């Protein structure tokens, strides 16, 4: 993917799916995500998003450590972006190309979501 430094943990040694790792950002409200977002890991993404919605202002989700987000994960991100109050945005930092395309194809460019592809 064009020199992208995405990290893919793959399955755990015991064959179970790798967990999604979520770490708070030091410089703004939001978090960084590591791993893939799929049916097994989507609840962790949803919980992290819910926790950040308590903050005022924009919410940043750094996706540089993610190589794949399934369609349902994209739906979760768009729904959260749309649920933010007036003047707030969901900032998706370095989203995987596939996620950008799915959002663009299914929802166009939602006003409350900004995608920053580095």
C-alpha positions in Angstrom: 0.0 0.0 0.0 2.4 2.6 -1.2 5.0 2.5 1.6 2.4 2.4 4.4 3.8 1.3 7.7 0.7 -0.5 8.9 1.1 -3.1 11.6 -0.8 -6.4 11.3 -0.6 -8.6 14.3 -2.3 -11.6 12.7 -3.7 -14.4 14.8 -2.5 -14.9 18.3 -0.2 -18.0 18.8 -3.1 -20.1 20.2 -5.1 -19.4 17.0 -7.5 -16.8 18.5 -7.9 -13.6 16.6 -5.5 -10.8 17.6 -7.0 -8.2 19.9 -7.4 -4.6 18.9 -5.1 -2.4 20.8 -6.3 1.1 21.7 -4.1 3.8 23.2 -5.0 7.3 24.2 -3.4 10.2 22.3 -1.2 12.5 24.4 -1.8 15.6 22.3 -5.7 15.7 21.9 -8.9 13.9 22.7 -8.9 10.6 20.9 -6.9 7.4 20.6 -4.6 5.3 18.3 -5.7 1.9 17.1 -3.5 -1.1 16.3 -4.7 -4.3 14.6 -7.6 -4.9 12.3 -11.2 -3.9 12.8 -13.5 -6.8 12.1 -16.4 -8.7 13.8 -14.1 -9.9 16.6 -12.5 -6.6 17.4 -15.2 -4.0 16.6 -16.6 -3.9 20.2 -13.2 -2.6 21.4 -13.4 0.2 18.8 -17.0 1.0 19.8 -16.0 1.2 23.5 -13.1 3.5 22.8 -15.3 5.8 20.7 -17.9 5.9 23.4 -15.3 6.9 26.0 -14.0 9.8 23.9 -17.5 11.3 23.1 -17.6 12.6 26.7 -15.0 15.2 25.7 -15.9 18.5 24.0 -14.4 19.4 20.7 -13.1 17.2 17.9 -12.2 13.6 18.4 -9.2 12.1 16.7 -8.8 8.4 15.8 -5.3 7.6 14.6 -5.6 4.6 12.3 -1.9 4.4 11.1 -1.6 1.0 12.9 -4.6 -0.5 11.1 -4.5 -2.2 7.8 -8.1 -3.3 7.5 -11.5 -2.0 8.7 -14.6 -4.1 7.7 -17.7 -2.4 6.4 -19.5 -2.6 9.8 -16.5 -0.9 11.4 -16.8 1.9 8.8 -20.5 2.2 9.7 -19.6 2.6 13.3 -17.1 5.4 12.5 -19.6 7.2 10.3 -22.4 6.8 12.8 -20.2 8.3 15.6 -19.1 11.1 13.3 -22.7 12.0 12.5 -23.7 11.8 16.1 -21.3 14.5 17.2 -22.8 17.8 18.2 -22.6 21.0 16.2 -19.1 22.2 15.4 -17.5 18.9 16.3 -15.7 16.5 13.9 -14.4 13.0 13.9 -10.8 13.2 12.6 -9.6 10.0 11.1 -5.8 10.3 10.9 -4.1 8.1 8.3 -7.0 5.7 7.6 -6.4 2.7 5.4 -7.1 3.2 1.8 -9.9 0.7 1.8 -11.7 2.5 4.6 -11.4 5.9 2.8 -12.9 4.3 -0.3 -15.8 2.6 1.5 -16.7 5.9 3.3 -16.5 7.9 0.0 -18.5 5.3 -1.9 -21.2 4.8 0.7 -21.5 8.2 2.3 -19.6 10.7 0.1 -17.8 13.1 2.3 -19.7 13.4 5.5 -19.4 17.0 6.9 -18.5 15.8 10.4 -15.7 13.5 9.3 -12.3 14.6 8.2 -9.9 12.0 6.8 -6.2 12.9 6.9 -4.2 10.6 4.6 -0.5 11.3 5.1 
